């Protein structure tokens, strides 16, 4: 019996092999991304790229898996890497401590990308990069200021409602002629903010579900792919 025994029982050996051979890049390993990374690692994705430029802060502890008293001040990608390898030391982890924008993109091409960042400009730059390199991706919309987990949904960005971040993204996607794509978002109206600037309250039950839904999309996408087609795609990048 191995770490993936229960996954094998559910999906079978062929699916587990697909997950083992897949490479997924998670951009942002905070409140949403840390849960996505956790799920990918525990489900058997064999190659995980983690991209983030922040260090763990005390204020992260309420919602981020990698935020502990012992990790405060450390680069998030380093802590996330250690956690993944503690889950399964056979996973090949690439840690990219960098801020992603249109002038600073990774020189690495995964099979699939999970977007767990909250900066509009960086999101759009990532979408364009994925489009250019024909890389499937799924994206998180706004999870802050939400408390009702029953309002969390997945749809194409073109079909989203209520979420202010999704509205900004929809407009820019149309203007930039970016293809429609899947997102996780909430139809719950955001709670009133009690601070100035761009620091908002957030709840781990909401942000965690966002991350798990993104990972679930990635897992099913990988399993559903034709093995020969996936191999050919990787060989062409």
C-alpha positions in Angstrom: 0.0 0.0 0.0 1.4 3.4 -1.0 0.6 7.1 -0.4 -1.8 7.1 -3.3 -3.7 3.9 -2.5 -7.0 5.7 -2.0 -6.5 7.7 -5.2 -5.8 4.5 -7.1 -9.0 3.0 -5.7 -11.0 5.9 -7.0 -9.4 6.7 -10.4 -7.2 3.6 -11.3 -3.6 3.1 -12.2 -3.8 4.8 -15.6 -5.1 8.0 -14.1 -2.5 7.9 -11.3 0.2 7.6 -13.9 -1.1 10.6 -15.7 -1.1 12.6 -12.6 2.5 11.5 -11.8 3.7 12.5 -15.2 1.9 15.9 -15.2 3.5 19.3 -14.5 1.3 21.9 -12.9 2.3 25.5 -12.1 0.6 27.3 -9.3 1.0 31.0 -9.4 0.6 32.4 -5.9 0.9 30.1 -2.8 -1.1 32.1 -0.3 -4.7 31.7 1.0 -6.0 30.1 -2.2 -2.8 28.8 -3.8 -1.6 26.9 -0.7 -4.7 24.8 -0.7 -4.4 24.1 -4.4 -0.7 23.0 -3.9 -1.7 20.8 -1.0 -4.4 19.0 -3.0 -2.1 18.5 -6.0 0.7 17.0 -3.9 -1.7 14.7 -1.9 -3.4 13.5 -5.2 -0.1 12.6 -6.8 0.8 15.3 -9.3 4.5 14.4 -9.9 5.8 17.8 -11.0 4.7 21.0 -9.2 6.0 24.5 -10.0 5.4 27.1 -7.3 5.7 30.8 -8.1 5.4 33.6 -5.5 7.5 36.5 -4.4 6.2 37.1 -0.8 7.5 36.0 2.6 5.2 34.5 5.2 3.7 37.1 7.5 1.9 36.9 10.9 -1.3 38.1 9.3 -1.2 35.1 6.9 -1.8 32.6 9.7 -5.6 32.9 9.7 -5.9 31.4 6.2 -2.7 30.1 4.6 -1.5 26.5 5.1 2.1 27.4 4.9 1.8 30.2 7.6 2.9 29.0 11.0 4.8 30.6 13.9 7.9 28.7 12.7 7.7 30.0 9.1 7.1 33.7 9.6 9.6 35.7 7.6 10.6 32.9 5.3 9.9 32.9 1.5 6.6 31.3 0.8 8.0 29.2 -2.1 10.6 27.7 0.2 8.0 26.8 2.9 5.6 25.4 0.3 8.3 23.3 -1.3 9.3 21.8 2.1 5.6 21.0 2.8 5.1 19.3 -0.6 8.3 17.2 -0.1 7.2 16.2 3.4 3.9 15.0 1.8 5.8 13.1 -0.9 9.6 13.3 -1.3 9.3 11.9 -4.8 7.5 15.0 -6.2 9.7 17.2 -8.3 9.2 20.8 -7.1 10.5 23.9 -8.8 10.3 27.0 -6.7 10.3 30.4 -8.4 10.7 33.3 -6.0 9.6 36.0 -8.4 6.8 38.6 -9.0 5.0 37.8 -12.3 4.1 40.6 -14.7 4.2 41.1 -18.4 8.0 41.9 -18.3 8.8 39.0 -16.0 7.5 35.7 -17.1 8.9 32.2 -16.2 11.1 30.4 -18.7 9.3 27.1 -18.1 6.3 25.5 -19.7 4.0 23.3 -17.6 1.1 21.2 -18.8 -1.4 23.3 -16.9 -1.5 26.5 -14.8 -3.5 27.4 -11.7 -3.8 31.2 -11.2 -4.1 32.1 -7.5 -3.0 35.7 -7.6 -5.1 38.8 -7.0 -3.4 41.5 -9.1 -5.4 42.2 -12.3 -2.4 43.2 -14.4 -0.5 40.0 -13.3 -3.5 37.9 -14.0 -3.9 39.3 -17.5 -0.2 38.9 -18.2 -0.4 35.2 -17.1 -3.5 34.6 -19.3 -1.7 36.0 -22.4 1.4 33.9 -21.6 -0.8 30.8 -21.3 -2.6 31.6 -24.6 0.7 32.2 -26.4 2.1 28.8 -25.3 -1.2 26.9 -25.6 -1.2 26.0 -21.9 -4.6 25.3 -20.3 -5.3 27.3 -17.2 -7.9 27.9 -14.5 -8.2 31.1 -12.4 -9.4 32.3 -9.0 -11.5 35.4 -8.8 -12.1 37.3 -5.6 -12.3 35.3 -2.4 -11.8 38.1 0.2 -14.8 39.6 2.1 -16.8 36.5 1.5 -18.2 34.1 4.2 -20.9 31.9 2.5 -19.3 28.8 1.0 -22.6 27.8 -0.7 -22.2 30.8 -3.1 -18.8 29.5 -4.5 -19.2 28.4 -8.1 -17.2 27.5 -11.2 -18.0 28.8 -14.7 -16.4 30.5 -17.7 -15.2 34.0 -17.0 -17.8 35.2 -19.5 -20.6 33.8 -17.4 -19.6 35.2 -14.0 -21.8 37.6 -12.0 -21.6 39.7 -8.8 -17.8 39.4 -8.3 -16.1 42.8 -8.8 -12.8 41.3 -9.7 -14.4 39.0 -12.3 -16.1 42.1 -13.8 -12.7 43.8 -14.3 -11.2 40.6 -15.7 -14.2 40.0 -18.1 -13.8 43.5 -19.5 -10.1 43.2 -20.0 -10.4 39.7 -21.5 -12.8 41.0 -24.1 -10.6 44.0 -24.9 -7.5 41.8 -25.2 -9.3 39.0 -27.2 -8.2 36.4 -24.7 -10.1 33.1 -25.0 -12.8 32.2 -22.5 -11.6 30.2 -19.6 -12.8 28.5 -16.4 -12.8 30.4 -13.0 -13.8 29.8 -9.4 -15.8 32.8 -8.1 -18.5 33.7 -5.5 -21.9 35.1 -6.2 -22.0 36.4 -2.6 -21.9 40.2 -2.4 -18.7 41.3 -0.7 -18.9 42.3 3.0 -18.3 46.0 3.7 -14.6 46.8 4.1 -13.4 48.2 7.4 -10.0 49.3 6.2 -8.5 51.6 3.7 -6.3 50.5 0.8 -6.3 47.0 -0.6 -6.2 44.9 2.6 -9.4 43.0 3.1 -10.7 40.5 5.6 -10.9 36.8 4.5 -12.0 33.5 5.9 -10.0 30.2 5.5 -13.2 28.2 4.8 -13.8 30.3 1.7 -10.3 30.7 0.4 -9.5 27.1 1.1 -12.5 25.9 -1.0 -11.4 28.2 -3.8 -8.0 26.6 -3.8 -9.4 23.0 -3.6 -11.8 23.7 -6.5 -9.0 25.0 -8.7 -7.0 21.8 -7.9 -10.0 19.6 -8.5 -10.4 21.2 -12.0 -6.7 20.6 -12.7 -6.8 17.0 -11.5 -9.9 16.1 -13.7 -8.3 18.0 -16.6 -5.1 15.9 -16.4 -7.0 12.6 -16.0 -9.3 13.3 -18.9 -6.4 14.0 -21.4 -5.4 11.5 -24.0 -2.0 10.1 -22.9 -0.4 10.3 -26.3 -1.7 13.8 -26.9 -0.4 15.0 -23.6 3.0 13.5 -24.3 3.1 15.2 -27.7 2.2 18.6 -26.2 5.0 18.4 -23.7 7.5 17.4 -26.4 6.6 20.4 -28.5 7.2 23.0 -25.7 
